Amino acid sequence: MPSYAGPTTPNRSGEVTGTLWLLAYLALAMVLIVLDHRGGWLDKAREQANVLVQPLWMVAGWPGQIVDKVQADAGTLSQLTAENARLRNEALVNNARLARLQAVSAENQRLRELMGAAERGGLDVQLAAILDIDLDPTRQRLVVDAGSGDGVSVGQSVIDAGGLMGQVIETTPMHATVLLLTDASHAIPVTVARNGIRLVAYGTGQSDRLELPSIPMSSDIKVGDTVVSSGLGGRFPAGFLVGTIASLQPDDSRAFLLGELRPAAQLDRGRNVLLLRDVPVPPPDVATAPDGDMAAENPAGGAGGDAAAPARPDGTDGPDARGDGSQEDRAAAAPAPAPTESRR
């Protein structure tokens, strides 16, 4: 059985000690409050403590900052990728538009030059677009978007802003074929603008070169002289620029000069040509000389007109007015005894 110890006696000394400590703490707190209120030293202590704890706060915040930065970088990368793709597509479209505008601007410039040349010369012309071009060495021709239904006829002269290009040799109701001056079967009587010397320019099959064969050594012809159409034979009008003499050199016989003529017309470029309708009266400086002078100054010794192109120096027959080079046409286009100048 449990034993009975009797009533407990409270520990009075322990209670007194706790009360004293409490009073001491309260007194200390009051002293600190009064001192802090007067001197503010606790605020300074807290500031120093914050300075000491600040690195710990920074280290503790690093994981969250890293996560936020990764998320922001991922979003920025996707946005930049999409923006870069959009800008790249816009740049491609803008480059295509710029190229198109440049082409249109160049074409407009050529059209202005064409119409400006027609206005300066007071010419009645018809503008026609080029549909097809054949610059093969054996065939130098154009197909234009104008035919007999538009008033185009065979033999009609064709020019551009630079000068004479060729003549119409075939028409359909909607289209026309133009034989260029540089066709190997073509020849045109020309005149040196500086002194009136008459020559015959032959096509070579190259779009940048005509040939002036059998030039007498005594002829007053220089490199750089301008050559115009003489109008002899009535096929081409007189006074239209044909080209510029690029070089002169002796031929194989050393008795004559062989000239190279650079065409004034841009035969290998452009998208439009001008068809001459009404040819103006030729200027006096390119008027035809008497028939005897023509025979003396024409080195090929032919009629000098396009209707019957003179024989080449090598003995082969020259081309006819149409320039197709067939034997029948050359036989029918025999030189006339006395050529005279006429206008279409």
Buried (B, 14 or more C-beta within 10 A) or exposed (E): EEEEEEEEEEEEEEEEEEEEEEEEEEEEEEEEEEEBEEEEEEEEEEEEEEEEEEEEEEEEEEEEEEEEEEEEEEEEEEEEEEEEEEEEEEEEEEEEEEEEEEEEEEEEEBBEBBBEBBEEBEBEBBBBEBBEBEBEEEEBBBBBBBBBEBEBEBBBBBBBBBBBBBBBBBBEEEBBBBBBBBBBBBBBBBBBBBEBBBBBBBBBBBBBBBBBBBBBEEBEBEEEBBBBBBBBBBBBBBBBBBBBBBEBEEBEEEEBBBBBBBBBBBBBEBEBBBBBBEBBEBEEEBBBBEEEEBBEBBBBBBBBBBBBBBBBBEEEBBBBBBBBBEEEBBEEBEBBEEBBBBEB
